[in-house]
């Protein structure tokens, strides 16, 4: 039995017996490598001091033949054509005491030539003399593979350069990596290099239809390839052609996406032929408008679109008044000429997203899409009646015709093309029975709304003439609750219609052309009040006024506002114009020019309702804005909802980074105010401090010191 004292001695004995014989392991490893390990002198023959057993497989010579002063020298084994180069590279490495790697050929004992890779390093031996130790391996097969790949690449390059089809390689984002001459010629470039340098951002520069490159990329990501992907594209000179693309994803050995690769064919001739056949089948031969077949398809598309977006679609049945008389008295040629003229006028009266079609005879149909309010439909109908009623020169005479319009609305009057056409037809006959040259809605309820809208428009004209619109002012406060400005807001109380909200009367004013006189009334009052309040103030209050996008983008608006400022005697720097993101979605160059003109005048510019529409950082970069206003929808709930708080915090941080004044609208409780001011918001508006006040009420706030304590403090 072992004693406790004998256990440590036993453990030490076992460890000693299992100690690794490192020399034996190293010897086994070196002699079993697939190649030759060596040590040699730095002499004329590279005399070998030691070579491993791998020399036999590598050279055909055993180790004893290659080692020693009288042995076969390694210089003799090296191919004569490579000796000078190899010696030069190795001696350069020795001089700089660094590692080297050199490829060259050797002659084996059997007379064969092999390619080898030699890696080595100069080191001192046991006596301190510099020798070379290294390893030589056979790379003949690898070299053959590389040569084969180079040959294959040469063949591929020949095919690539001389193919009749366009061939390309692009990144997924749409940047060309390679293109062949056929593709350059197809797109109108002198050569591939010119194409690659010029044609970047394929979705914007190449494809006519926006988003087409994104569709191409989605197919690639889903299926790994696209087949017969047809698109209309721009050539370098601006002309258009149709192409068909076939492409696939190219991946590396590790599965990583390298590029998209594919071919392009010009299919313009076939597409044009197909388009001609389609046009003959779906368009009216006289006017070129969609016929009954295509019109039904457009109605069904409009219904699906309206259902998806939750908006209204209006189907308008039009019958010309007095056409039969003109056709009978002046002849069918004159009648056809009138139909073509009316078709052109109808096309000019509607938006590109709408459709006008001809059913036959003097019957036309309008498909009006994407309407949020009935008022915009009514404005379109009034414009259509006005355009149809303009005189037309026919057979040497100037004649006028009117039209009876019947309107059916989706979804109230039907949920399919047949029911909408039927109900619009019924409404058209009602229009004829009510004196012609008017429009009628299918339902009495909608007729009532239309009449109300017309009543409001008439009342608005009278109110503008009599200067009956009022201006209320909502204070803007800083973080100390001091009034630093005010926003002017239009208000209208009608003795019969009652209190009418701005979201009801302003759209009507925009649609019927009253927005300029209405805005003029509001600005005159607001500018005059601001001048009085700022007299004698060390720090003038800044008056914020809203401008309708319709009015802002008119070319004489700057001069008009400048004239009103001069009339009121109000300095321009005391005024801030607020615009919504809508102005950024149209003519950018026009908008930029108007912004700069207002800035040159001295006014400040603010983006209202930031974050509710198509907010883009590019707006803040391109347009000279001074202020961004956080919409009320981004303020409500910030004290309770983390996501809303994060969004508000991000907007404030963005404004600070861009050196913009940040204003929060709709502040309704102390928690919201505290959160916003601690985040660095500059100014605040909301019912927590004050509702919009009449001029006298706002003046009393200023007289009381201009500091407002929040309710609940």
C-alpha positions, 0 to 999 in steps of 0.5 A: 500500500502506498504511503502519503509520502510516496505519492509525490515521488510517483507523480514525478516519475510518471511525468518524467517518463511521458516527457516529449522527445522533441528532437524525435518529433522534429525529425519525424516532421521534417522528413515527412513534409511534402517537400524538401527542408534544407540548410546550405552555405552561401557559396557558389554551388549552394552547398547543402549541409542538410536536406530532408528525406523529401528531396527524393520525391522532389528531385529524384536524388537521395539525400546523400547525393545532394549533401556535402562538398563533393555532392551534386550542387543545388546550383546544378539542379537549378534550371540554367535559365533561372540561376542568375535570377534566383541567386540575385533574389536570395543574395538581396534577402541575405544582405537585408537579413529578411525572408525570401520566396522565389519561384523557379525551375529544377531538373530532376534526376529523370530529366523532367522539369519541375516548378518549385517555390523556395522559401528561406531565411538567412540565419547564423549556424552553431559557429556563428556563420550565416547559412540559409535554412528553408523549404522547397516545394513542388508547385508544378501542378499549381503553375499549370492550373494558373496557366490554364486559367490565364488561357481561359481568361484570354478566351473569355476576353476574346468572346467578351470583346467580340460578342454581338450582345452587350455584356456587363458586370455591375455591383448590386448598387448599380455601378458598372465594373465591366462592359464590352464594346457591344454594350457601349455601342448599344447605349451610344458610347464610343467605348466601354471605358467611356460608358463606365465613367459616365453611366453611374447610378443606373436607376436614375441615369439608365432606366426611364421608369423610376425604380426599375433597377430596384425591381431588377435587384429584388429579382436577383436577391430572390431568385439569383437571376433574371430572365428576359427583364425588359425595360425602356432605357436612355441612350447617351444622346437622350433617345430611348430604346427597349432592352431585354436583360438576362443576368445572374449573381456571381459568387466567390468560393466562400459564397460571397456576392462578387457582382451581377453578370449578364447580357443585354439585347435591343428589343425596340423593334419588337416592342414598337410593333407590339405597341402598335398592335396594342394601340390599335386594339385599345385606342379610339382611331379618331381621337387616339383616346382609350376606347371602351376596352382600355377604359374599362381596364383603367377604371378597374385599376383606379378602383383597386388603387382607391381601395388600397389608398383609401381615397376617392375615385370619380367617374365622369360621363360626358355628353356634348350638348348640341353636337348632333346639330353641328354634325348634321349642319356642317358635316361629319368632317367638321364633327370629327374635327370638333371631337378631336379638339374636345379630346385635346382639351379634356386631356389638358384639363386633367392630371397625368394620373387620370384618364380620358376615354371615348365610348363612341359618338360624342360620349367621353368618360373621365377617370379621376384618381386619388382625390381626398376631398370632394372639393378637388373633384368639383374644381376639376369638373368646373375646369372641364366645363370651362374648357369645353365651352371655349369657342372652336373654329369649325368650317370657317365659323366660330362655334361653341358647345357645352356638355352635360356631366354625370358623376359617380363616386367610388365607393359610395356609388358602386364598387365595379366599373359597370355600376359606376358607368351606369350611375354616371350615365344616370347622373349625366341625364339628370344634368341634361334635364337640369338645363345642360352645360352643368354637372350632377352627382349620382347621389343626393347627398353628394349633390348636397355637398357640392352645393355646400362647396359652391355656397362656401366659395360664393360666401368666401368671395363676399367675405374677402371683398368685405375684409371679414376674415380675422387673424388670431395669434398663437404665442411662441415661447422660449424655454423660460416661457417668454414670448419670443414670437407669434404665429398668425392664423386665419379665422372665419366666422360666417353669420349663416354658416357659422365658425368655419375651420381653416382646413375647410375654407383654405383648400377651397380657396386654393382650388378656386383661385382665392388663395392670393386675395385671402392671403393678402388680407391675412398678411396685411392685418398680421404685418400691421399688428406686428409693427405696432407690437414691435415698436420700442421693443429691444428684442422684436417679436418674430411673426410667423405666417403660413404660405400655401404651396400654390401661392409660394411657387407663383413667380411673383410672390416675392415681390408681392410679399415685399410690397405688403411689408413696405405698406405695413412698414414692417422690417423683413427680418421680423417675419418668418415664412412657414411652408410645408414639404409640398413645395419641395416635391415640384419644381426644385429649381423654381423653389430654390430660386424663390427661397433665395429671393426671400432670404435676400429680402431678409425674411426667415424661412421655416419648414412646417409640419416636419416629419409628417410627409416626405421629410428628407435631409436633402431638403435641409441641405439644399434649401436655406431654411432657418427653422424646422417645426416639429409637427404636433403628431410627433409631440403627442405621447412623447412623455409616455411612448419611448418611440415617439420620444426617440423620434422627437429627440432625433429631430431636435438633435438633427436641428441642433447639428444643422444649426436650425431653430427647432420649434415644437407645436402642440405642447399640451402638458408640462411633461411634454414641455419639460422633455422638449426643453431638456432635449434642447428644443428652442421654441414652443407652441401649444394649448399648455400656454395659450390657444390662438388669440384675437389681436386684442387678447394677444396684446394683453399678454404682451402688456402683462409682461410676455411671460406665460406660466404653463397650466398645472405649474 
